[in-house]
Amino acid sequence: MVERGRQKPIRGLRLTEPCQNLSSGDSSNISRLLRLTKKYGTSDIYVGLPHTVFKEQNQELALFISKLHAAHLRVWARGGEVRCVDSFTEQDHFMDGLKDLATFNDRSPPEARFHGYMVNIQPQDVPGDSGCFQHEIPQSQLSHDQHTQRDIILHQWLNVLTRASAFCRSIDLPFAAAMPWWLHDLAGEPVTVPWGASQTRTCIADIIAPLLDDYVVMTASEDHSVMAHRILRQLRSTSNKMISGQSMPRVLACSGESDSILRGTSSQSDGVDEPASETVEHLEKTFVPYPVFGGTIITELQAQREVSSVHGHAEFNETQKAESRDLLPPNNNHARGGSSDERFDSRKIPRLKPLPLRSAFTHNRAPGPGEGEDDSILVLVVVDGGCRVGIGDHARGA
């Protein structure tokens, strides 16, 4: 099997207040945004918008996307409300918004269309709510009623994602979803639901993954060591399934809080002021061995904070650098982890299971604006215990 080679990890930017950039009369905001994307080598922009914008600000939105597209950026629409998990009526409203997005793309020229859609819906956990998720209780300790409530919420969530995935694939629109980092480990146990004809309890992350083009792990942290710890389980699970021949999504790490994060499950402020650029570089270098690793998404505020710090304190830092160099601890270049069990050591990264005989794998995505067709094709084939790696039609023994 020969497929297009693995692309470099994306560098995404999640806009904090996207609507301020939609004014065609003020070019300062878009200019600032483009400077920010250039600094970080950004490839993808994630724009959170209410679906009404697709109708009310059609021309402004098209112009905004066109400007980003001209800078060789892929633009994703991002949306979803927690309440659309609650009922089929709310789910229908959510699907209406997706249809409005599709209509917007159909009516826009190619350079003004959204590249994809990222849904940001996660199970809510509001104390006293009849649909309370009980996030502080491991599955084995739930009462019968709590177990039933959690299963209902998870199945409703799964239904929303299934409908959205089917619709996006019907119009050939890449589909991503923001996913909680703790689905494999909530209070020490995986989050499971009855699944299939046998109703075997299965981790919901494993059920959702095949529905997606991009599985975006919301790490609720800006510390690269915590982010690495929280994305590792999904990377390992998804990579092994892909190596076994299953169709799997890319897995991305997203820093910062989700717009609809479960209260109490995310970390508080890390107390770490690690530059966003260093966080991205750490994660890219650490997860090279994982074929499904798709890249990193940072928030606009996180990026702006680093830029402001650089401009505001450059002279001060130069003055203090020589004086403070000898006072720095040996591991100062590594951000602190959260709790002790969340400290990530890349030297202890778990090995993937070996490839089966006579198998091959790569990971695909469509080329983005300005990338063109990449004629380098990576082929990895295991034959009779030997490995051959090739670029294009040429292969060498390994």
Buried (B, 14 or more C-beta within 10 A) or exposed (E): EEEBBBBEBBBBBBBBEBBEBBBBEEEEBBEEBBEBBEBBEBBBBBBBBEBEBBEEBBEBBBBBBBBBBEBEBBBBBBBBBBBBBBEEEBBEBBBEBBEBBBEBBEEBEEEBBBBBBBBBBBBBBEEEEEBBBBBEBBBEEBEEEBBEBBBEBBBBBBEBBEBBBEBBEEEEBBBBBBBBBBBBBBBEBBBBBEBEEEEEBBBBBBBBBBBBBBBBBBBBBBBBBBBBBBBBBBBBBBBBBBBEEEEBBBBBBBBBBBBBBBEEBBBEEBEBEBBBBBBBBBBBEBBEBBBBBBBBBBBBBBBBBBBEEEEEEEEEEEEEEEEEEEEEEEEEEBBBBBEEEBBBEBEEBEEBEEBEEEBBBBBEBEEBBEEEEEEEBBBBBBEEEEEBEBEEEEBEEE
